[in-house]
Amino acid sequence: MASSGEEYLVNRSKKIERRKRILTWVSIVSFVGSGLFAIVPTIQEVIENPSTQPVSAESSLQQQEQGYKLVLQREPENRAALEGLVKIRLESQNFKGAVEPLEKLVKLNPERQDYKNLLEQLKKQIGNQSKK
């Protein structure tokens, strides 16, 4: 009788191991299948619709400048918008355009020496360009 009990336990552990392997394979196939269902449409979309042309830096600067102008229409003394506008215009080499908001910043913040220095440099640079 002891041997039939041992046989039962051995057979039962083999069945359990077989079920574990089957469950493991079913899980792997399910995981891979669900991954494919998520990835395949994305790959098809990329193949069918190539990405649009990247936005040029110049148009990006123009969009940012328009944004700052809109803020300044609502809040003419918004320091952050004025600083942003000056920065954008300097990056786009529009030195004459940067003078007006910088002058406004100097009027709003007379204690800020960096604004005054930058304004002086800009005016000198504009003067040098107009002499050429």
C-alpha positions as CSV (number, residue, x, y, z in Angstrom):
1,M,0.0,0.0,0.0
2,A,2.8,2.3,0.7
3,S,3.9,2.0,-2.9
4,S,0.5,3.0,-4.3
5,G,0.5,6.1,-2.1
6,E,4.0,7.0,-3.4
7,E,2.9,6.3,-7.0
8,Y,-0.1,8.6,-6.5
9,L,2.1,11.4,-5.2
10,V,4.6,11.0,-8.0
11,N,1.9,11.0,-10.7
12,R,0.2,13.9,-9.0
13,S,3.4,16.0,-8.9
14,K,4.0,15.1,-12.6
15,K,0.5,16.4,-13.5
16,I,1.1,19.5,-11.5
17,E,4.4,20.2,-13.3
18,R,2.8,19.5,-16.7
19,R,0.0,22.0,-15.8
20,K,2.6,24.6,-14.7
21,R,4.4,24.2,-18.1
22,I,1.2,24.5,-20.0
23,L,0.1,27.6,-18.0
24,T,3.6,29.1,-18.5
25,W,3.4,28.7,-22.3
26,V,-0.1,30.0,-22.5
27,S,1.0,33.1,-20.4
28,I,4.0,33.7,-22.7
29,V,1.9,33.4,-25.8
30,S,-0.8,35.7,-24.4
31,F,1.8,38.3,-23.4
32,V,3.5,38.3,-26.8
33,G,0.2,38.4,-28.6
34,S,-1.1,41.3,-26.6
35,G,2.2,43.1,-27.2
36,L,1.9,42.5,-30.9
37,F,-1.7,43.9,-30.9
38,A,-0.4,47.1,-29.3
39,I,2.7,47.5,-31.5
40,V,1.5,46.4,-34.9
41,P,-1.0,49.3,-35.4
42,T,1.6,51.8,-34.3
43,I,4.1,50.5,-36.7
44,Q,1.5,50.5,-39.5
45,E,0.6,54.1,-38.8
46,V,4.3,55.2,-38.9
47,I,4.8,53.4,-42.2
48,E,1.7,54.8,-43.8
49,N,2.0,58.4,-42.4
50,P,5.6,59.5,-42.3
51,S,6.3,62.2,-39.8
52,T,5.7,65.7,-40.8
53,Q,8.6,68.1,-41.3
54,P,10.1,69.3,-38.1
55,V,9.2,72.9,-37.1
56,S,12.0,75.3,-38.0
57,A,13.6,77.2,-35.2
58,E,12.6,80.5,-36.8
59,S,8.9,79.6,-36.9
60,S,9.1,78.4,-33.3
61,L,10.7,81.7,-32.3
62,Q,7.9,83.6,-34.1
63,Q,5.2,81.5,-32.3
64,Q,6.8,82.3,-29.0
65,E,7.1,86.0,-29.8
66,Q,3.4,86.0,-30.7
67,G,2.6,84.4,-27.4
68,Y,4.5,87.0,-25.5
69,K,2.8,89.8,-27.5
70,L,-0.6,88.4,-26.6
71,V,0.3,88.3,-22.9
72,L,1.5,91.9,-23.1
73,Q,-1.8,93.0,-24.7
74,R,-3.6,91.8,-21.6
75,E,-0.9,92.8,-19.1
76,P,1.4,95.5,-20.6
77,E,3.6,95.5,-17.5
78,N,4.1,91.7,-17.2
79,R,7.8,91.4,-16.4
80,A,8.1,87.8,-17.4
81,A,6.5,88.4,-20.8
82,L,8.7,91.4,-21.4
83,E,11.9,89.5,-20.5
84,G,10.8,86.6,-22.8
85,L,10.1,89.0,-25.7
86,V,13.5,90.5,-25.3
87,K,15.2,87.1,-25.2
88,I,13.3,85.9,-28.3
89,R,14.1,89.0,-30.3
90,L,17.7,88.8,-29.3
91,E,17.8,85.1,-30.4
92,S,16.3,86.0,-33.8
93,Q,18.8,88.9,-34.2
94,N,16.0,91.5,-34.1
95,F,17.9,94.0,-32.0
96,K,15.8,97.0,-32.8
97,G,12.7,95.1,-31.8
98,A,14.3,94.2,-28.5
99,V,14.9,97.8,-27.5
100,E,11.3,98.8,-26.9
101,P,10.4,96.0,-24.3
102,L,13.8,96.4,-22.7
103,E,13.2,100.1,-22.3
104,K,9.9,99.2,-20.6
105,L,11.7,96.8,-18.3
106,V,14.2,99.6,-17.3
107,K,11.3,101.9,-16.6
108,L,9.5,99.3,-14.5
109,N,12.6,98.2,-12.7
110,P,15.0,101.1,-12.4
111,E,17.1,99.3,-9.8
112,R,18.0,96.5,-12.2
113,Q,21.5,97.4,-13.6
114,D,21.6,94.4,-15.9
115,Y,18.6,95.8,-17.9
116,K,20.3,99.1,-18.2
117,N,23.6,97.5,-19.3
118,L,21.9,95.4,-21.9
119,L,19.9,98.3,-23.2
120,E,23.2,100.4,-23.6
121,Q,24.9,97.5,-25.4
122,L,21.9,97.1,-27.8
123,K,21.8,100.8,-28.6
124,K,25.6,100.7,-29.3
125,Q,25.2,97.7,-31.5
126,I,22.3,99.2,-33.4
127,G,24.3,102.4,-33.9
128,N,27.3,100.4,-35.2
129,Q,25.1,98.5,-37.6
130,S,23.5,101.7,-39.0
131,K,26.9,103.2,-39.6
132,K,27.8,100.3,-41.9
